[in-house]
Amino acid sequence: MDNGSDTCNLFEGFIDCLSWLELGLGYGDDYLVLNSVSLLERSFPILDRYERVNCYLDRDEAGRRTLEALRKRYADKLVDCSSLYKGYKDLNEYLQHKFL
């Protein structure tokens, strides 16, 4: 969703994005859902436009590999936001255990 922001919040799946919206994080920022980490390269033309990319990827091997690929391309403008849901697989699991 393009809201005209210089920050993009990146999610591995749609449910994590909905969880992010439910938690009220990043109001007014843009967001992008990969739907699968295998679609990462398709996101590059979109992510290239942003000054900052906040990553809310799963805390598993696929998420770590995706984050590393993003770090190689975006280095200093990439922010790993997974510490928010440390101890949980993803943002949705965090929401379920903490607030529901």
C-alpha positions as CSV (number, residue, x, y, z in Angstrom):
1,M,0.0,0.0,0.0
2,D,1.5,3.3,-1.1
3,N,0.7,6.1,1.4
4,G,3.4,8.4,0.1
5,S,5.8,7.6,2.9
6,D,9.6,7.3,2.6
7,T,9.4,4.2,4.8
8,C,8.2,0.8,3.7
9,N,7.2,-2.0,6.1
10,L,7.9,-5.4,4.6
11,F,6.0,-8.5,5.6
12,E,6.5,-12.2,4.6
13,G,2.7,-12.8,4.7
14,F,-0.6,-11.1,4.6
15,I,-1.6,-12.2,8.1
16,D,1.5,-10.6,9.6
17,C,0.6,-7.4,7.9
18,L,-2.9,-7.5,9.3
19,S,-1.4,-8.2,12.7
20,W,0.8,-5.1,12.3
21,L,-2.2,-3.0,11.4
22,E,-4.1,-4.4,14.4
23,L,-1.2,-3.4,16.7
24,G,-1.3,0.1,15.3
25,L,2.3,0.1,14.2
26,G,3.7,2.4,11.5
27,Y,0.6,4.6,11.0
28,G,0.9,6.4,7.7
29,D,3.9,4.3,6.4
30,D,3.7,2.3,3.2
31,Y,3.7,-1.5,3.4
32,L,4.4,-4.4,1.1
33,V,3.5,-8.1,1.5
34,L,5.8,-10.6,-0.2
35,N,3.3,-13.5,0.1
36,S,6.3,-15.8,-0.2
37,V,10.0,-15.2,0.4
38,S,10.6,-16.7,-3.1
39,L,9.0,-13.5,-4.5
40,L,11.7,-11.3,-2.9
41,E,13.4,-10.2,-6.1
42,R,10.1,-9.0,-7.6
43,S,9.9,-6.5,-4.7
44,F,13.3,-4.8,-5.4
45,P,12.0,-2.2,-7.9
46,I,9.4,-1.2,-5.3
47,L,11.8,-1.2,-2.3
48,D,14.5,0.7,-4.2
49,R,12.3,3.8,-3.9
50,Y,12.4,4.0,-0.1
51,E,14.8,5.6,2.3
52,R,14.0,3.0,5.0
53,V,12.8,-0.5,4.9
54,N,11.4,-2.0,8.1
55,C,11.4,-5.8,8.0
56,Y,8.8,-7.9,9.9
57,L,9.9,-11.3,8.6
58,D,9.4,-14.7,10.2
59,R,12.0,-15.7,12.8
60,D,12.8,-18.9,11.0
61,E,15.5,-20.0,8.5
62,A,13.6,-18.7,5.4
63,G,13.1,-15.3,7.2
64,R,16.8,-15.1,8.2
65,R,17.9,-15.9,4.6
66,T,15.6,-13.3,3.2
67,L,16.8,-10.7,5.7
68,E,20.4,-11.4,4.7
69,A,19.6,-11.0,1.0
70,L,17.9,-7.7,1.9
71,R,21.0,-6.6,3.9
72,K,23.2,-7.2,1.0
73,R,21.1,-5.0,-1.2
74,Y,19.9,-2.3,1.2
75,A,22.5,-2.2,4.0
76,D,22.1,1.0,5.9
77,K,18.4,1.6,5.1
78,L,17.2,-1.8,6.3
79,V,15.8,-2.3,9.8
80,D,15.2,-5.7,11.3
81,C,12.0,-5.3,13.4
82,S,11.8,-8.9,14.5
83,S,13.1,-8.1,18.0
84,L,9.5,-6.8,18.6
85,Y,8.3,-10.4,18.6
86,K,11.3,-12.1,20.0
87,G,10.4,-15.6,21.3
88,Y,7.6,-15.9,18.7
89,K,7.7,-17.2,15.1
90,D,6.2,-14.1,13.6
91,L,4.2,-11.0,14.3
92,N,0.8,-12.9,14.2
93,E,1.9,-15.4,16.8
94,Y,3.1,-12.5,19.0
95,L,-0.3,-10.8,18.7
96,Q,-2.2,-14.0,19.5
97,H,-0.2,-14.7,22.6
98,K,0.1,-11.1,24.0
99,F,-3.2,-9.6,23.2
100,L,-5.9,-12.1,22.4
